């Protein structure tokens, strides 16, 4: 069993924050809902990441388009495109769980 | 939602197919006259090419809600693939056969459609059936089935 979760915060970034970020945020939410783990997901444009980090302070950034290390300010950045293509989706989800300090469930 | 399908479009670049589908949407008043250029610009800064598991790759060019009048999905199957830059790695490219251009007016109501469209992307058999379909109607029917019944339906989506 996973440890009792704290307030998990994920920032999802894409080009315009209207389409692909929304889909990726939805897919991540589904995965957390399935495990009944509360999560707060905020979407933004890739260009807004740096500013969003200051106000939202996410545990992890999931980005569909590359985000620079400088913009990420030391936060882990995980590629969100697997949630759109299915290729490497479980691995990406596993990385997200690990980045927020949750043991990934075996039946991911 | 309205789905516009065109089959075996002959184009030689990503920009050309974006113009083709964008004009189709504009002629039918789904999008404003700013949509095509906005989509081309967006594609330059944030490309949408996706490499998929079955080898039939897709792209999802789109523009902001301010360029849209009413929601639709325009779909082009290309006679020969054109090169799109990859969303996750804009420095590399992917040959794309299926181009999906969503006209999004209200992201919160469009999200179910997009999430199911992504489930279509993830299913190589469905992508293959889109390539093999003989008529526009057949493609539309496959997509309508995909967009209405696939995994994800009925699950909680509050906030998205």
HADDOCK unambig.tbl for C-alpha pairs under 7 A between the chains (distance, minus, plus):
assign (segid A and resid 15 and name CA) (segid B and resid 46 and name CA) 5.40 0.50 0.50
assign (segid A and resid 16 and name CA) (segid B and resid 64 and name CA) 6.91 0.50 0.50
assign (segid A and resid 18 and name CA) (segid B and resid 107 and name CA) 5.93 0.50 0.50
assign (segid A and resid 19 and name CA) (segid B and resid 107 and name CA) 6.97 0.50 0.50
assign (segid A and resid 22 and name CA) (segid B and resid 111 and name CA) 6.80 0.50 0.50
assign (segid A and resid 22 and name CA) (segid B and resid 160 and name CA) 6.70 0.50 0.50
assign (segid A and resid 23 and name CA) (segid B and resid 111 and name CA) 6.59 0.50 0.50
assign (segid A and resid 23 and name CA) (segid B and resid 114 and name CA) 6.47 0.50 0.50
assign (segid A and resid 23 and name CA) (segid B and resid 115 and name CA) 5.42 0.50 0.50
assign (segid A and resid 26 and name CA) (segid B and resid 157 and name CA) 6.83 0.50 0.50
assign (segid A and resid 26 and name CA) (segid B and resid 160 and name CA) 6.33 0.50 0.50
assign (segid A and resid 64 and name CA) (segid B and resid 87 and name CA) 6.55 0.50 0.50
assign (segid A and resid 64 and name CA) (segid B and resid 88 and name CA) 5.69 0.50 0.50
assign (segid A and resid 65 and name CA) (segid B and resid 46 and name CA) 6.93 0.50 0.50
assign (segid A and resid 65 and name CA) (segid B and resid 87 and name CA) 5.73 0.50 0.50
assign (segid A and resid 65 and name CA) (segid B and resid 88 and name CA) 4.97 0.50 0.50
assign (segid A and resid 66 and name CA) (segid B and resid 88 and name CA) 6.36 0.50 0.50
assign (segid A and resid 66 and name CA) (segid B and resid 89 and name CA) 6.93 0.50 0.50
assign (segid A and resid 79 and name CA) (segid B and resid 88 and name CA) 6.99 0.50 0.50
assign (segid A and resid 81 and name CA) (segid B and resid 88 and name CA) 6.13 0.50 0.50
assign (segid A and resid 84 and name CA) (segid B and resid 118 and name CA) 5.44 0.50 0.50
assign (segid A and resid 85 and name CA) (segid B and resid 50 and name CA) 6.75 0.50 0.50
assign (segid A and resid 85 and name CA) (segid B and resid 51 and name CA) 6.96 0.50 0.50
assign (segid A and resid 85 and name CA) (segid B and resid 52 and name CA) 5.45 0.50 0.50
assign (segid A and resid 85 and name CA) (segid B and resid 118 and name CA) 6.91 0.50 0.50
assign (segid A and resid 85 and name CA) (segid B and resid 121 and name CA) 5.99 0.50 0.50
assign (segid A and resid 85 and name CA) (segid B and resid 122 and name CA) 5.29 0.50 0.50
assign (segid A and resid 86 and name CA) (segid B and resid 122 and name CA) 5.03 0.50 0.50
assign (segid A and resid 87 and name CA) (segid B and resid 52 and name CA) 6.98 0.50 0.50
assign (segid A and resid 87 and name CA) (segid B and resid 53 and name CA) 6.25 0.50 0.50
